Structure formats: structure tokens, C-alpha cells
Amino acid sequence: MGTGGITFNAHVVSDTWHHKHVPSVADDSVLQRDIRELLSRWGGLQMAVKNQWGGHDSLKKSQELAHHLFHLFSQSNVITVEEIENLLHESLLLSFNTEIEDGSIEEVAEQLMILHEEHLRGSH
């Protein structure tokens, strides 16, 4: 602006609006980290990765699953635990040629749903 014009710190205004209305990148990175951490504790998935049931790129496939889950959570506020269970089941079957019937898919889906709900509450 020219001399005599009103100036303000656009960065502060932008940050204030951003925190009130948009999930921050920091919130997103926390959610991404939490998803990866949860999947890293899932014995069935880790066994598939360790034994390379998905081939030589099994680790990459598990990382893609974490990314896909994050993307799903980022795109929609309305997700059912059944959708998450189906995604996990399908991913294990197609990516790792593995079927897990020990109840852990349902457990992991419920824990992921809790992470998603916590992220939504923290973002508003």
C-alpha cells in the first residue's frame, strides 16, 4: 500500500482464520503419524510385511495403506467402521494375499475410527 494506507499483518490474520476453520498441517501430520503408529503395532500386517507376503515392496504397500487411510479420513467426515474394515480386509487380501480372521481387522478399524473422531474434534 502507499503511504498513509492501513497495513496489517496478513500472516497473523491468516493463521487465526486457519486455526478456527481449517485442520492445520500439524493436525494432519499428527493424524498421519498416529495411523502409521497404529498399523506398525498390528501384528497381522507386520507379519505380512516382514515375511514379504506382498512381494519385495511389502513395506511400501503398508505405507500406501496408511496413506490411503489418511486420505479417506481427510476427504470425509462421515466414515463407518464397516468401511474401514472393508478397506483393511481388501488391502490385506489384494496387496498381501492374506486373510486375517483373528478379529484384529475389526479391532484396528475401531481404533482407526477413534483416531479419526479425535482428529475431527481437535480440528474444529
Secondary structure, DSSP 8 states (H G I E B T S, - for coil): --TT-----HHHHHHHHHHHHS--HHHHHHHHHHHHHHHHT-HHHHHHHHTTTT-TTHHHHHHHHHHHHHHHHHH-S---HHHHHHHHHHHHHHHH-----SSHHHHHHHHHHHHHHHHHHHH-
